[in-house]
Amino acid sequence: MVIVRADYFRPPFLHSVQHLTCLDSLIRGPWHDIQLLANIRQALAPGGSAVVDFHNWWHNPLRRLGLLNQDFGDKYTGFIVHGQNWPLNRPVTITLIGVGASPIHPLADNRGTFNYVINQDHEFFRGGLQPGVYTVRVTDSAGASAEARFSVSRGD
């Protein structure tokens, strides 16, 4: 048995996998689901089989408690950047790689925590976020930074 963790939008196999297990949530919208299932079909060898876990994203107790942020949605989704352990009472810069920096600079509180909703004030896009995969980078005044990724579907 070989275990591979791969990006299913760029699968490393073509018509060669006999048995495939996918442990992904299929509630990200029709576009996501269709693409995922099509790529699974392409990876399978003739006569191959797949087991797909149709678990529900919301049933994860860590998400219900707010300890695991949402990293996918459509242009109407509020993607929240939650920062901890940043320099106290200092601003941070929020940048969408390939798009630009926000003119809004959240201030870390006296515990080094901040929250920021991407594009809430349409600072990156006049309408909703455009479909795609984004990397958000948070940088403090000393140059320390952290990054996270999120996906925006077409919402069809």
C-alpha positions as CSV (number, residue, x, y, z in Angstrom):
1,M,0.0,0.0,0.0
2,V,1.2,3.5,-0.9
3,I,-0.3,6.5,0.9
4,V,-0.1,9.8,-1.1
5,R,-1.4,13.1,0.1
6,A,-1.9,15.1,-3.1
7,D,-3.7,18.1,-4.5
8,Y,-6.6,16.5,-6.3
9,F,-6.8,19.5,-8.7
10,R,-3.4,18.4,-9.9
11,P,-3.3,14.6,-9.3
12,P,0.0,12.9,-9.8
13,F,-1.6,9.8,-11.4
14,L,-3.4,9.2,-14.7
15,H,-5.5,6.0,-15.2
16,S,-3.2,4.0,-13.0
17,V,-4.6,3.7,-9.5
18,Q,-6.4,0.5,-8.7
19,H,-7.9,1.5,-5.3
20,L,-8.3,5.1,-4.1
21,T,-9.6,6.6,-0.9
22,C,-10.5,10.3,-0.7
23,L,-11.0,11.8,2.7
24,D,-12.3,15.2,1.7
25,S,-15.5,17.0,2.4
26,L,-17.9,17.3,-0.6
27,I,-19.8,20.3,0.6
28,R,-17.7,23.1,-1.0
29,G,-20.2,23.5,-3.9
30,P,-21.1,21.9,-7.2
31,W,-18.0,23.2,-9.0
32,H,-15.7,21.8,-6.4
33,D,-17.5,18.5,-6.2
34,I,-17.6,17.9,-10.0
35,Q,-13.9,18.8,-10.3
36,L,-12.9,16.5,-7.4
37,L,-14.9,13.5,-8.8
38,A,-13.6,14.1,-12.3
39,N,-10.0,14.0,-11.1
40,I,-10.6,10.9,-9.1
41,R,-12.1,9.2,-12.2
42,Q,-9.0,10.3,-14.2
43,A,-6.6,8.8,-11.6
44,L,-8.3,5.4,-11.6
45,A,-7.1,2.6,-13.7
46,P,-9.7,0.8,-15.9
47,G,-11.7,-1.3,-13.4
48,G,-10.3,0.6,-10.5
49,S,-12.5,1.6,-7.5
50,A,-12.7,4.7,-5.2
51,V,-14.1,5.2,-1.7
52,V,-15.0,8.8,-1.1
53,D,-15.8,10.1,2.4
54,F,-18.9,12.4,2.2
55,H,-18.4,13.8,5.7
56,N,-19.9,17.1,6.6
57,W,-17.5,20.0,7.3
58,W,-19.7,21.4,10.0
59,H,-19.8,18.2,12.0
60,N,-16.1,18.6,13.0
61,P,-16.3,19.7,16.7
62,L,-13.2,21.9,16.3
63,R,-15.0,24.0,13.7
64,R,-18.1,24.3,15.8
65,L,-16.0,25.7,18.7
66,G,-14.4,28.2,16.3
67,L,-10.9,26.6,16.7
68,L,-10.6,25.7,13.0
69,N,-11.2,28.5,10.6
70,Q,-13.0,28.2,7.3
71,D,-10.6,28.0,4.3
72,F,-13.1,27.7,1.5
73,G,-16.3,29.3,0.3
74,D,-17.7,31.5,-2.5
75,K,-17.4,35.3,-3.1
76,Y,-20.0,35.9,-0.3
77,T,-18.0,34.1,2.4
78,G,-16.3,36.1,5.1
79,F,-12.8,34.7,5.3
80,I,-11.4,35.6,8.7
81,V,-7.7,36.1,9.5
82,H,-7.3,35.4,13.2
83,G,-3.9,36.4,14.5
84,Q,-2.3,35.5,17.9
85,N,1.1,36.3,19.5
86,W,1.7,39.4,17.4
87,P,3.6,42.4,18.8
88,L,1.2,44.0,21.4
89,N,-0.7,47.1,20.3
90,R,1.0,47.2,17.0
91,P,-0.5,47.2,13.4
92,V,-0.1,44.4,11.0
93,T,-0.2,44.5,7.2
94,I,-2.6,42.1,5.4
95,T,-1.5,41.2,1.8
96,L,-3.2,38.9,-0.7
97,I,-0.2,37.6,-2.7
98,G,-0.6,38.6,-6.3
99,V,-3.3,41.1,-5.5
100,G,-1.8,43.6,-3.1
101,A,-1.8,44.9,0.4
102,S,-4.9,46.1,2.2
103,P,-5.0,49.8,3.1
104,I,-6.5,48.7,6.4
105,H,-4.0,47.7,9.1
106,P,-5.5,45.8,12.0
107,L,-4.1,46.5,15.4
108,A,-3.0,43.6,17.6
109,D,-4.5,44.1,21.0
110,N,-2.8,44.0,24.4
111,R,-2.6,40.2,24.1
112,G,-1.3,40.2,20.5
113,T,-4.5,39.1,19.0
114,F,-6.4,40.5,16.0
115,N,-9.2,39.6,13.6
116,Y,-9.6,40.8,10.0
117,V,-12.3,39.8,7.4
118,I,-10.8,39.7,3.9
119,N,-12.5,42.1,1.4
120,Q,-15.1,43.1,3.9
121,D,-14.7,46.8,2.8
122,H,-14.0,45.7,-0.8
123,E,-10.4,46.7,-0.4
124,F,-9.2,44.0,-2.7
125,F,-12.1,43.6,-5.2
126,R,-15.0,45.9,-5.8
127,G,-17.5,43.1,-5.8
128,G,-16.9,39.7,-4.0
129,L,-13.7,37.8,-4.1
130,Q,-12.9,36.3,-7.5
131,P,-12.7,32.5,-7.8
132,G,-9.3,31.0,-7.1
133,V,-6.9,30.0,-4.5
134,Y,-5.4,32.8,-2.5
135,T,-2.4,33.1,-0.1
136,V,-2.9,35.8,2.6
137,R,0.3,37.1,4.3
138,V,0.3,38.9,7.6
139,T,3.4,41.0,8.3
140,D,4.4,43.0,11.4
141,S,6.5,46.2,11.4
142,A,9.6,44.1,12.2
143,G,9.1,42.0,9.1
144,A,7.9,38.8,10.8
145,S,5.2,37.2,8.8
146,A,2.8,34.2,8.5
147,E,0.8,32.9,5.6
148,A,-2.4,30.9,5.1
149,R,-4.3,29.8,2.0
150,F,-8.0,29.8,1.2
151,S,-10.1,28.9,-1.8
152,V,-13.0,30.8,-3.4
153,S,-15.3,28.8,-5.6
154,R,-17.5,30.3,-8.4
155,G,-20.6,29.6,-6.3
156,D,-22.6,28.1,-9.2
